[in-house]
Amino acid sequence: MNTYTLKYRKGTISFALPEKWVVHTLKPQEPESLPFEKTILYSLEHPIGEPPFSEWIKDFKNILIIVPDITRYAGTERILPVLFDRFLKERETKIVFALGNHRKHTIEEQRGIVSPMIYENVSCIDHDCYDTKNLSSFGFTSSGIEVLLNASLASADGVIVIGSINFHYLAGFGGGRKALFPGIAGYKTILGIHGRVFNKDKPGKHPCARSGVLEGNPMHEEIMEGIALVKKPMFLINTILDDKKNLLKVFSGHINSAHVEGCRWLMEHFACTPQEKADIVIAGAGGFPKDINFIQTHKTIEHAMGAIKEGGTMIVAGGCEDGIGNDDFLQWLEYKTIGEMEHHVRNADRVYAQTAYATRVKTQRCTIILISNLTEDVVRKMGLIPKKNMVDALALLDKEKRYICNIIPDGSTTLVI
């Protein structure tokens, strides 16, 4: 038997597969890592669509920095010391964590994201999408969504947006503009943006509202229309990192054009096409924090769907030590049919109704076994089969049969087309 290893929570799990199985491992290209500070500084002074950062910032005294939350590592604790050492010493600066509607951070999580030195010397606050007193309106999009954003944005002279580009199952790609929408948006705005992913004139999700697609993606287009209403100078710093947190590439500059260039690079290096679709797909989420909860682990299921045959079996290793990721998630799975569920999700006042709907759609296409810390009743309610380890998951399969098996070691960052 051949042995394989996947990252799981803060450790690993190893397993053996029968010799008669035809196994393919799907990995993206592995670009060489770059020296962090040198690459960041070069990118800042040679940005895409904006003047060099030293020129861009020279007339601004009040700076707002938007940084991702604990679920989206961007190397912020290494970027911020460089910015403060070289450019921000004499400026009034505030940092806002782009939580969207995720849970609040602990103090230690905040310190870790920005670095202890920055945390102790700069005002750092969690965005609260429900705190209407600390939201400012920037107008309405053409579809009628009010653009409500953290009030700190209104008083800033210039805005630095830090993020990390990755795949997103609704907006096409994370990073960049998503730091504002939904990162520092009000809850009504977040709901409005997510509601754009459904077809207007027929059931189902819009075909372009999926991982790896920007052009024609209704959620992305709505976000960009909202950003156009924010008449503030913005400078984007988008990183792309490997699973060891090494820097692979930086795209700095204009909030849109720099992001688009980064997305194009990510597709070239982190999307792959399988030799053949498989009877069995075994996918790891990539370990902590990529598998911190089910909502994060769902990204791996999304990315792996291109690797599996209709009616196949997918085994997903995602620890989910923080549980589902949202208390409202499971209620959306109580509807008897997917048609009834879609009707309610379209009119939902809860963002993660979308993820629940997407999960249910996938369970109709293939059998999904989830290896996690979640209780069996919770996993079964999602339409998945619960297992605590790989041995028990593989025991459900006929090991004497000659299966085609695709293994995806880091499903969180690998998009299978």
VMD Tcl script that draws the C-alpha trace (Angstrom):
set ca {
  {0.00 0.00 0.00}
  {1.07 3.58 -0.68}
  {1.05 6.04 2.24}
  {-0.06 9.66 2.07}
  {-0.13 12.53 4.57}
  {-2.48 15.52 4.88}
  {-2.32 18.49 7.21}
  {-5.13 18.39 9.76}
  {-5.79 20.98 12.47}
  {-2.32 21.76 13.88}
  {-0.88 18.36 12.98}
  {-1.18 15.76 10.24}
  {-3.01 12.54 9.39}
  {-1.44 9.72 7.40}
  {-3.21 6.92 5.58}
  {-2.56 4.07 3.14}
  {-4.46 3.30 -0.08}
  {-4.77 -0.06 -1.85}
  {-2.19 -0.77 -4.56}
  {-4.87 -1.45 -7.15}
  {-6.28 2.07 -6.87}
  {-5.12 4.49 -9.59}
  {-4.04 7.52 -7.57}
  {-3.27 11.01 -8.85}
  {-2.10 13.83 -6.57}
  {-3.35 17.24 -7.64}
  {-0.98 20.01 -6.67}
  {-0.60 23.53 -8.00}
  {2.65 24.85 -9.37}
  {5.06 25.68 -6.57}
  {6.70 29.05 -7.30}
  {9.86 29.78 -5.37}
  {9.45 31.98 -2.32}
  {10.72 35.56 -2.31}
  {12.55 37.60 0.36}
  {9.74 39.26 2.27}
  {10.81 42.81 3.11}
  {12.78 43.38 -0.09}
  {9.84 42.19 -2.22}
  {7.29 44.27 -0.33}
  {9.38 47.43 -0.66}
  {9.96 46.87 -4.37}
  {6.24 46.32 -4.93}
  {5.37 49.50 -3.01}
  {7.66 51.59 -5.17}
  {6.61 49.87 -8.45}
  {2.84 49.55 -7.97}
  {0.16 48.79 -10.55}
  {-2.04 51.75 -11.46}
  {-0.90 54.08 -8.67}
  {2.13 56.34 -8.02}
  {4.96 54.87 -5.92}
  {3.77 54.46 -2.34}
  {6.20 57.08 -1.02}
  {4.56 59.62 -3.34}
  {1.02 58.38 -2.86}
  {1.19 58.81 0.92}
  {3.19 62.03 1.23}
  {0.24 64.44 1.63}
  {-1.84 62.25 3.97}
  {-1.76 62.73 7.73}
  {-4.64 60.48 8.80}
  {-4.30 56.90 7.59}
  {-6.71 53.99 7.96}
  {-5.27 50.50 7.47}
  {-7.70 47.67 6.80}
  {-6.30 44.22 7.59}
  {-7.85 40.73 7.28}
  {-9.08 38.71 10.22}
  {-7.67 35.51 11.72}
  {-9.17 33.28 9.00}
  {-7.27 35.01 6.16}
  {-3.53 35.08 6.70}
  {-1.80 37.79 4.63}
  {1.57 38.26 6.36}
  {0.27 41.44 7.98}
  {2.51 41.09 11.03}
  {5.49 41.40 8.67}
  {4.07 44.07 6.36}
  {3.01 46.56 9.03}
  {6.43 46.97 10.71}
  {7.90 47.77 7.28}
  {5.21 50.38 6.61}
  {5.60 52.03 10.00}
  {9.37 51.99 9.92}
  {9.60 53.54 6.45}
  {6.44 55.58 5.88}
  {4.02 56.00 8.80}
  {6.02 57.25 11.78}
  {4.73 60.83 11.68}
  {1.15 60.01 10.71}
  {-1.97 59.37 12.73}
  {-2.91 55.76 12.00}
  {-5.73 53.42 12.89}
  {-6.03 49.71 12.09}
  {-9.41 48.06 11.51}
  {-9.73 44.27 11.37}
  {-12.01 43.34 8.46}
  {-14.20 40.84 10.28}
  {-17.24 41.05 8.02}
  {-19.71 39.20 10.23}
  {-17.14 36.73 11.64}
  {-16.66 36.36 15.37}
  {-14.68 38.88 17.39}
  {-10.94 38.38 17.89}
  {-9.25 37.69 21.17}
  {-6.56 40.18 22.21}
  {-3.88 37.60 21.47}
  {-5.28 37.04 17.99}
  {-5.19 40.78 17.30}
  {-1.60 40.98 18.54}
  {-0.61 38.08 16.36}
  {-2.19 39.54 13.22}
  {-0.47 42.94 13.44}
  {2.63 42.04 15.58}
  {3.05 42.89 19.29}
  {5.01 46.08 18.52}
  {2.28 47.49 16.26}
  {-0.51 46.41 18.60}
  {1.04 48.27 21.53}
  {1.58 51.49 19.58}
  {-1.35 51.78 17.17}
  {-5.12 51.88 17.73}
  {-6.48 48.49 16.63}
  {-10.23 47.76 16.51}
  {-12.45 44.92 15.37}
  {-15.07 45.95 12.83}
  {-18.62 45.38 14.09}
  {-21.08 45.04 11.22}
  {-24.04 45.27 13.62}
  {-22.97 48.54 15.30}
  {-25.00 51.03 13.25}
  {-23.64 53.99 15.25}
  {-20.17 53.30 13.86}
  {-21.22 52.97 10.21}
  {-21.26 55.68 7.53}
  {-23.32 55.66 4.34}
  {-21.50 56.24 1.04}
  {-24.59 56.05 -1.17}
  {-26.45 53.34 -3.09}
  {-25.48 50.98 -5.90}
  {-27.64 50.76 -9.03}
  {-29.32 47.63 -7.63}
  {-30.36 49.58 -4.53}
  {-27.84 48.30 -1.97}
  {-26.85 50.96 0.56}
  {-23.08 51.12 0.98}
  {-22.63 51.20 4.76}
  {-19.00 51.02 5.90}
  {-17.00 51.46 9.10}
  {-17.14 55.14 10.09}
  {-13.34 55.28 10.40}
  {-13.24 55.28 6.61}
  {-15.07 58.61 6.40}
  {-12.48 60.48 8.48}
  {-9.35 59.04 6.82}
  {-7.23 60.97 4.32}
  {-5.94 57.78 2.75}
  {-6.71 54.08 3.08}
  {-4.26 51.17 2.92}
  {-5.97 47.87 2.15}
  {-4.02 44.71 3.00}
  {-5.15 41.29 1.92}
  {-4.16 37.94 0.50}
  {-5.51 36.65 -2.79}
  {-7.19 33.27 -2.74}
  {-10.18 31.60 -4.34}
  {-13.71 32.46 -3.17}
  {-16.76 30.34 -3.96}
  {-19.04 33.36 -4.57}
  {-16.86 36.39 -5.38}
  {-14.40 34.45 -7.54}
  {-11.39 35.53 -5.49}
  {-10.78 36.76 -1.96}
  {-8.42 39.56 -1.06}
  {-8.36 43.11 -2.36}
  {-11.77 44.72 -2.54}
  {-13.33 42.16 -0.18}
  {-11.51 43.84 2.71}
  {-14.10 46.61 2.32}
  {-17.06 44.53 1.16}
  {-17.88 42.58 3.25}
  {-14.82 43.18 5.50}
  {-15.81 46.54 7.01}
  {-19.39 46.75 5.73}
  {-22.63 46.97 7.67}
  {-24.71 43.83 7.93}
  {-27.42 45.04 5.53}
  {-24.73 45.78 2.95}
  {-23.18 42.35 3.46}
  {-26.55 40.68 2.92}
  {-27.21 42.73 -0.20}
  {-23.87 41.82 -1.76}
  {-24.31 38.11 -1.09}
  {-27.85 38.17 -2.46}
  {-26.51 39.10 -5.89}
  {-25.19 35.59 -6.51}
  {-28.56 34.09 -7.47}
  {-30.04 34.16 -10.97}
  {-32.59 36.93 -11.40}
  {-34.96 35.13 -13.77}
  {-34.67 31.43 -12.86}
  {-33.78 29.14 -9.96}
  {-30.20 28.51 -8.91}
  {-26.97 30.38 -8.47}
  {-25.57 32.60 -11.21}
  {-23.06 30.50 -13.23}
  {-20.34 33.16 -12.89}
  {-20.66 33.45 -9.10}
  {-18.02 30.81 -8.45}
  {-14.37 30.27 -7.65}
  {-11.83 31.63 -10.12}
  {-14.23 33.91 -12.05}
  {-14.25 37.74 -12.04}
  {-15.66 38.66 -15.44}
  {-19.45 38.55 -15.30}
  {-19.43 37.64 -11.60}
  {-22.40 39.55 -10.13}
  {-21.01 39.67 -6.60}
  {-17.63 41.01 -7.73}
  {-19.29 43.61 -9.95}
  {-21.54 44.76 -7.12}
  {-18.53 45.13 -4.81}
  {-16.63 47.19 -7.38}
  {-19.65 49.45 -7.93}
  {-19.83 50.01 -4.18}
  {-16.12 50.81 -3.95}
  {-16.53 53.41 -6.71}
  {-18.83 55.31 -4.34}
  {-16.07 55.62 -1.72}
  {-14.24 58.77 -2.80}
  {-11.13 58.03 -0.79}
  {-7.59 57.41 -2.06}
  {-6.86 53.69 -1.59}
  {-3.64 51.75 -1.93}
  {-3.83 47.96 -2.11}
  {-1.21 45.51 -0.85}
  {-2.20 41.98 -1.87}
  {0.07 39.07 -0.98}
  {0.07 35.51 -2.21}
  {1.65 33.04 0.22}
  {2.27 29.33 0.41}
  {1.15 27.04 3.22}
  {4.37 27.71 5.12}
  {3.62 31.46 5.04}
  {6.42 32.11 2.57}
  {5.84 35.03 0.23}
  {5.29 34.02 -3.40}
  {4.15 37.30 -4.93}
  {2.92 40.81 -4.06}
  {0.51 42.94 -6.06}
  {0.36 46.54 -4.88}
  {-1.37 49.63 -6.20}
  {-4.84 50.35 -7.53}
  {-7.69 48.67 -5.65}
  {-9.01 47.07 -8.84}
  {-6.25 46.74 -11.45}
  {-3.64 45.44 -8.98}
  {-6.17 42.92 -7.70}
  {-7.05 41.72 -11.21}
  {-3.37 41.16 -12.01}
  {-2.97 39.17 -8.82}
  {-6.01 37.02 -9.57}
  {-4.63 36.25 -13.03}
  {-1.32 35.13 -11.48}
  {-3.12 32.97 -8.91}
  {-5.07 31.17 -11.62}
  {-1.89 30.50 -13.57}
  {-0.19 28.94 -10.56}
  {-2.90 27.49 -8.27}
  {-5.58 26.14 -10.60}
  {-5.10 22.68 -12.07}
  {-6.92 20.25 -14.35}
  {-7.05 16.54 -13.38}
  {-5.93 13.81 -15.76}
  {-9.37 12.33 -15.23}
  {-12.31 12.80 -12.90}
  {-12.21 10.31 -10.08}
  {-14.47 7.85 -8.29}
  {-12.84 8.91 -5.02}
  {-11.48 12.31 -4.05}
  {-9.51 12.74 -0.82}
  {-9.03 16.41 0.02}
  {-7.30 18.09 2.93}
  {-8.26 21.65 3.86}
  {-4.62 22.42 4.65}
  {-4.70 22.42 8.45}
  {-5.23 25.30 10.87}
  {-6.53 27.98 10.31}
  {-7.82 26.80 6.93}
  {-9.94 24.16 8.68}
  {-10.78 26.25 11.76}
  {-14.52 25.73 11.17}
  {-16.84 24.17 8.61}
  {-17.48 27.41 6.74}
  {-13.75 27.62 6.03}
  {-13.52 23.87 5.29}
  {-16.37 24.22 2.78}
  {-13.92 26.06 0.50}
  {-12.04 22.79 0.05}
  {-15.23 20.97 -0.95}
  {-15.98 23.76 -3.45}
  {-12.49 23.65 -4.97}
  {-12.45 19.86 -5.23}
  {-15.75 19.44 -7.10}
  {-13.97 19.62 -10.46}
  {-12.00 16.48 -9.55}
  {-14.88 14.07 -8.93}
  {-17.25 12.06 -11.09}
  {-20.99 12.51 -10.70}
  {-22.05 10.15 -7.91}
  {-18.51 9.70 -6.60}
  {-17.31 9.87 -3.00}
  {-15.33 12.75 -1.52}
  {-13.45 12.42 1.78}
  {-12.63 15.80 3.32}
  {-10.23 16.28 6.24}
  {-11.16 19.49 8.07}
  {-10.78 19.71 11.85}
  {-13.47 22.36 12.51}
  {-12.23 22.93 16.06}
  {-14.30 26.16 16.24}
  {-17.43 24.32 15.15}
  {-19.56 25.35 12.17}
  {-18.39 28.97 12.16}
  {-21.81 30.58 12.58}
  {-24.74 29.82 14.88}
  {-27.31 30.41 12.13}
  {-25.90 27.89 9.67}
  {-27.76 24.70 10.51}
  {-31.28 26.16 10.52}
  {-31.14 26.59 6.75}
  {-30.73 22.86 6.24}
  {-34.09 22.05 7.82}
  {-36.09 22.67 4.62}
  {-37.25 19.44 2.97}
  {-36.32 20.26 -0.62}
  {-33.57 22.33 -2.19}
  {-36.22 24.37 -4.03}
  {-37.88 25.32 -0.75}
  {-34.47 26.06 0.75}
  {-33.48 28.32 -2.15}
  {-36.68 30.35 -1.82}
  {-35.87 31.13 1.80}
  {-32.13 31.65 1.22}
  {-32.88 34.24 -1.48}
  {-34.80 36.25 1.10}
  {-32.55 35.44 4.03}
  {-31.25 37.97 6.52}
  {-28.32 35.67 7.31}
  {-25.18 35.52 5.17}
  {-24.27 31.89 5.86}
  {-27.54 30.72 4.41}
  {-25.55 30.93 1.16}
  {-22.92 28.48 2.38}
  {-25.59 26.11 3.68}
  {-27.29 26.20 0.28}
  {-24.00 25.61 -1.54}
  {-23.26 22.65 0.75}
  {-26.62 21.07 0.04}
  {-26.19 21.45 -3.73}
  {-22.88 19.58 -3.51}
  {-24.36 16.71 -1.50}
  {-26.77 16.08 -4.38}
  {-23.88 15.57 -6.76}
  {-21.68 13.23 -4.69}
  {-21.32 11.51 -1.32}
  {-19.23 13.60 1.08}
  {-17.51 12.10 4.13}
  {-16.22 14.68 6.62}
  {-13.39 13.90 9.04}
  {-13.71 16.50 11.79}
  {-14.29 17.29 15.45}
  {-17.96 18.07 14.81}
  {-20.60 15.89 16.45}
  {-22.22 13.21 14.30}
  {-25.69 14.76 14.44}
  {-24.39 18.11 13.18}
  {-22.52 16.54 10.27}
  {-25.49 14.38 9.29}
  {-27.79 17.40 9.38}
  {-25.56 18.96 6.70}
  {-26.06 15.89 4.52}
  {-22.51 14.64 5.08}
  {-21.24 11.40 6.58}
  {-19.32 11.92 9.86}
  {-16.05 10.16 10.64}
  {-13.32 10.87 13.19}
  {-10.38 9.45 11.26}
  {-9.26 8.38 7.80}
  {-9.27 4.66 8.61}
  {-12.99 4.75 9.39}
  {-13.69 6.88 6.32}
  {-11.86 4.52 3.98}
  {-13.61 1.53 5.57}
  {-16.82 2.68 3.87}
  {-15.25 1.99 0.45}
  {-14.74 -1.31 -1.33}
  {-10.96 -1.68 -1.18}
  {-11.05 -4.61 -3.57}
  {-12.44 -2.45 -6.35}
  {-10.16 -0.63 -8.79}
  {-10.98 3.02 -8.12}
  {-9.64 6.18 -9.73}
  {-8.61 8.42 -6.81}
  {-7.60 12.08 -6.88}
  {-5.80 13.37 -3.77}
  {-5.76 17.13 -3.13}
  {-3.33 17.89 -0.27}
  {-4.30 21.57 0.12}
  {-7.85 21.98 -1.09}
  {-8.17 25.42 0.45}
  {-5.71 26.89 -2.06}
  {-5.97 24.49 -5.03}
  {-8.81 25.05 -7.49}
  {-9.58 22.03 -9.66}
  {-11.03 23.00 -13.04}
}
mol new
graphics top color blue
foreach p $ca { graphics top sphere $p radius 0.5 }
foreach p [lrange $ca 0 end-1] q [lrange $ca 1 end] { graphics top cylinder $p $q radius 0.2 }
display resetview
